[in-house]
Every structure is written in C-alpha cells, then in structure tokens.
Amino acid sequence: MDAPDEEQERIAGSLRAAIARRAAFVREQHPEGVRKPPVELMWAELRSLYRGGHKVRFTGRRVQPAASPMPVMLLPGFGAHPKRMKPMADALSAAGHHVHQWGLGLNLGPNERNFSYLMRRVAVIARENWHPVALVGWSLGGLFAREIARREPHLVAKVITMGTPFSGDPRANNAWKAYQVVTGHSVDRPPIDCDFSAKPDVPTVALWSPRDGIIQPRAAAGWPHERDRAVAIRCSHLDFSSSPKVVAEVLRQLDIKE
C-alpha cells in the first residue's frame, strides 16, 4: 500500500471512530436522580425558537449612563452566534460600556485552541483599556467566562452568567446529549482542564430562571460558595440573550460596586 492510500485509510478510520463515538453518546440514558427541566418547558423553548420569539431588537429606548463604564465581553451560548446577543450589546454600548464580541463566531464548544484564543483576547482587551474586563456569558458562554476568571482573575472585573449550568451534575439539563454529539466529547471530560463549579476570585453573579426549559434552575443558580449572588428572572432560556428585563439586570449588576 502506498503512502496516499495509507493516509486515506487513516482518515477513514478516524471518521469511523468519530461516528461510533457519537452514536454511543446518542444511546446514553439520562442518569437516575438527576433532575432536568420538565418537557413542557422544553417544548415552550422550541416553539419560541420556531416563532422567532427570541428575536428582540434594541429599540433605542433610553438607557441610563453606566456608573462606571468598562470593557465588557459577551460570550454566546452553545450553538449560538454572537448576533443573538446584539440587543444586549447595543444596550450596553448605549450605557457607555466598551462592548467586545468573543471573536469565535458560532459557539460549538471548548477545545484547547479556542480557549487559548479567548484567554489571549481577554488579556489584550484588558491591556488596551487599562481595565479588567467584565465577562457576560450566556449558558455555555458563562462556563468559558468562569474558567477564564478562575485562571486569570487579574484580567476580569466581574463575571455575569445567564442560565449557565456551572453547579451540580453536568447532565442536569436537556442539552447534554446534543452537546456531546456536536463536540464529540463527554460532558464529564471536557478537552480543557477546568473546574466550572469553583467560584472565581472575582465578583460572580448568576442569573437564572424558574422557567428555563434547557437548564435545571438549581444548576444555573448554584450554591452560595459557588457564586456571590444569584438573581432569578422569569424568562425562557433563549430569552437570556436579548430579553429587555435580562438586559436591564445585566446593566444593573455591572453598576454595582463590589
């Protein structure tokens, strides 16, 4: 067998292994005793997505100037593009904050390369602004935010998570199977060395919703030793990206002096 044929067989073997691994993920059963949002809330999320109910535009209504404008990075949720957080970005900019996107496009999960890129990007933004960066992460984006802050607290002013499953069992949600199939790794074994439940050494605020159809509320609220504050907001999981009441709460939390 010549070299090109060997390379093709190697690639084919890797592809077969990846397919087999994902098929095994699909067959996994939800663990007994691990709670997840009820199916009716999950269907409500899907209906909202179908109707485009998550698409809320910033209307230009008056936003109070920020008490202390600062650089803010927005990190989208799993499977979401930064455009989904544009209403929040527009409102934060109108308040005087210096808003930065995460720079990675669609969020398809962590790996060593994209996480290292984010670490460098946060460092650059902090240096250019002469101020640590506030990280606002929706769902999976909040896990990125917490881990960056845990590793480099001097670069981060504050972490605000929105519907982020940082506490308890990583399967306490309705998305873990989809996550595993897309990323190719188990929720128990992420490809980066991390501890999402460990509270970063910076002010950490967890926004959570009792109406979340994707993430179990307790997983997103966490326990007192895992965050500084937990704030309940009645919204769907998809609404965390753009709901006016969520945006207003993020603005309020950014203004709080810790």
N, C-alpha and C positions, 0 to 999 in steps of 0.2 A: 504493500500500500504506500503510495507516495505521500509527501507532506501535505498537499492541499486536501487529499481525502481524509487524512488523519485530523486535520483542523475541522473539517466539516462534521466528522463523526463526534469530535469533542463538543462542538456547538450543539449538535443534535442531542447528545447525551445530557448536556446542561439544561436544554429546553425540556426534555422529558422529565428530568428531576424536578424542575420548577413546577411543571404541570401536576406531577404526582404530589408534591408538597401542598399545593393549593387545593387539590382535590381532598386531601386528608383534612385540611382546615375546614372545608365545607361540611365534612361529616362529623366534626366535633359537636358534642351536645353542650347545651348551656349547663354549667355546674349547679347541682342542687344546693339550695340555701343561699344562692347569690341573687339578690333582687335586681330587677331591671324595670324600667317604666312600663306600665300596662299597655296592652296592644292598642287600645282606643286612642291613647295619646300619640302612639307611633303613627297610626293611620291619619290622625289630625295633622301631623308634621308633613306626611306625604301629600295629603290633599292641599295643604298650604303651598307646598312646592309646586304642585301641578297648576294651581290657580295663579301662581306668581305672587302669593300673599306676602312673601318675604321682601319683595322689591319696594322699598320705601326710599323716596328721594329727600334729600335735604332741601327744604323749601325756601331757605334764606331767612326764616323767621329769626327774630333777634336772639342772639346768644350773648350771654354776659361775658365780658372780658375775663380771661383767666387771672386768678390771683397771682400766680407765678408761672408764666409761660415757660415751657420746657420742651426739649425734643421728645417726641413720642413715636414709638414704632408700633404698627398694627400687624398682628400675625393672624392669618385666616385659619379657619377650621379645616378638618380633614375633607379632602375632595373639593374645597372651595378656592376660588380665585380672589385675590385682593380687591377686585372690583365689587365684590359683595359687601365690602366694608366701606364703600365710598361715602355713604351718608354720614357715617361716623367720622371719617377723615375730613369731610367738608366742615362739619360742625366744630371739630377740634381746631381746625385751621382758622375758622371764623372767630374762635375764642382767643386766638393768639398763639396757640401751640405750634411747634415746628414738627409737622407730621411727616413720617417716613414710612414707606412700604417695606416689607421684609425682603423684597428683591428676588424671590424664588418662584414667582408665578403660582401655579396650582399647587396646593399642599397635598402631596402624595406620601407623606410620612417621613420619618427621620432616617438619615444614614450619616455615616461619618463625614462625607463630603459636604452635604448641605448644612449640617450642624456646624462644622468648622467655618463655613462661609458666613453663617449668621453671627457666630462669635466675633469674627473679624469685622463684620458690618457694624455691629453694636459698638465695638471699640472705636471705629472710625467716626461714627456719628457723635459719640461722647467727646472725642478729642476735638472735632471740628466745632462743636457747640460749647465747649468748655463747661459741660454739664452732663451728669449721668442721665441715662435715657429711661423714660417710663415705658414699660412694655405692656401692651394691652393685647391679650391673646384670647381668641375665641376657640373654645373646645380644644382640639389638638394643638392649636397655636399657643394656648396657655401652658401646655406641657413644655413646649420649646422655651417659653418665657421663663418659667420657673427654673428650668435647668440652667439656662444662661445665667440667671441671677444667683443661683446656688454656687456656680463655679466662679463667677466674676462679680461679686456684689458691689465692688467699687465702680463698676460701669453702669449700674442700674439704680435709678432713683426710686422706683416703685414697680410692683407687678400687679396688674388687674387681670384676673381670669374671668371668663364668661362661659358658664356651662362646661367647665374643664374637669374631666374625671381624674383628679390627682390623688384622691383618697380611696382607700379600700381596695377591693378586688378589681383588677383591670377588665373583668368581664361583667361588671355591674352596669351594663348599657346594652342598647340594641344595635350597636355598630361594630362590635369586636370581630365578628366573622368577616364582614366586608373589609375591615381594616387589614386583617390577616391575608385575605385573598389578594388585595391590591398590593400590599407591601411585600408579601412573601415571607414574613417572619411572624412569630407568635407574639401576642401582646405581653406574654411573660418574659420574652427575651428580645428586647429592642436592640438594634445594632449599635447603640451607643451606651457607654457606661453612665447610668443615671439613677437618680433616686427622686422620683416625682413627688412623693409624699413628704419629703424633708422640706421644712419651711426654709426658704432662702433668708439670708441675713439682711433683708431689706423689707420695708413695709409691703405686705402682701394682702390683697383684697380679693375675695372670691364672690362673684355674682352668680347666683343660682336661681332656679325656678322650680316651683312645685308642679308646673305644667309642662316641664321638659319631657318630650316624648322619646328622646335619644339617650340621655344620660340620667342615671338614677340621681335624684336630688342630693342625697347624702354624699355621694361620690364627688359632686361638684361643690358642695358647701364645706366639706372637710370638718375636721375637729379643731378645737382651739389651738392645740400645739402645732397644727399644720398650716395655719394662716393667722393673720392679725384680725381680720374682720370678714364676716360672711353677710352678704346682703341679699335678701330674697326679692325677686322681681317676677311678677306674674306675666310670663311670656313663653312662647314656644322656643325650642332650641334654635330653630332657624332665625327667629326674630332677634337673637342676641347680636347679630351682625349689623342691624340697622334700625331697630325699634326706637322711636323718639324717647321713650322712658328709659331705655337702656343707655342711650347716648347721654341723656341728662344725668344719669347716675355716674357714668364714667367721668363726665366733666366735673361733677361734684367731688368725686373721690380724688381726682387729680389736684383739686384745690385744697384738700385737707393737708395741713402741715403736721407731719408725724412727730 
